[in-house]
Amino acid sequence: MTRPTSIFAALHSNEEGHATPAIATVVGSAGAILLGVGPANDSGGLAIAGGIIAGLGVLAAGVLHHREVDYHLYRRIEALEKKS
């Protein structure tokens, strides 16, 4: 594997799981940029689309963070509690 590929593979398989929610965060950031560019260019449609994209990015980041990080953490905690 090449170095960038191995870095991305390590990030994806990392126990913390922050790589997947970061994708949604990038989408939300792009929406926030569009939300600012829309009114600056007198483009209401672009502002509305930017707001929708930013909102979906924020919601997706929360859902993906819960799915990738919290779910695995709670599963490990429950497994430890069953051992006791």
N, C-alpha and C positions, 0 to 999 in steps of 0.2 A: 504494500500500500504506500502511496505517496504521503508525504508529511501532512498536507492539508486534509487529505481524506482520513488519515489516522486521527487527526485532531478532532474532526467532526464526528468520527465514530466514537471517540472517547467522550465527547460532550454528550452525544445521544445516549450512550449506555451508562453515563455517570449516574451514580445513585441519587444525586440531588434532583435530576430530571428537569433542569431549567431550560434546556434547549428547545423543547417543543412549545412552551408558553411564550418564548421569545419571538417566535414567528408571528404569533397573534399580536404581540406588542409592536412589532415592526409595522404590521398592517394598520394598527390603531394610530401609530405615529404618522404614517402616510396620510391617513384620514384627517388628522389634526392639521397637517400642513395644508391640505386641500381646503380645510375649513377656514384657514386664514387667507389663502390665495383667492378664494371665491369672492368675498366682499371687496378685496383690493382691486379686482378686475371688473367689478359690477356684474358678477355672474352669480345670480341667486341659485341656479341649478347646481353649480359647482360647490357652493357653500352647503347646500342641503345634502348633496352626495358626500361631501367631506364629513359632515356631522354624522351621517348614517354609518359611514365606514369607520369613523373613530369610535362610535358607540359599539359597533359590532366587534371591533378589535379589542376594546376593553372587556366586553362580556366574554369573548372567546378566550382571552388571556386568563380570566378568572376560572372559567370552566376547565381549561387545559391544565392550569396549575393544580386544581383540585384533583383532576384525573391522574396526572403524572406524578405529583409529589405527595399530596395528602393521602390519597387512597393507599399507596404503598406503605406510607408511614403508619397509618392506622392498622393496616393488615399485619405489619410486623409487631406492633404493640399488642394487638389481640393475640397473636401467636405466643408472645412472651407471657401474657397473663394466663393463658391456658396451661403453660408449662408449670406455673407456680402452684 
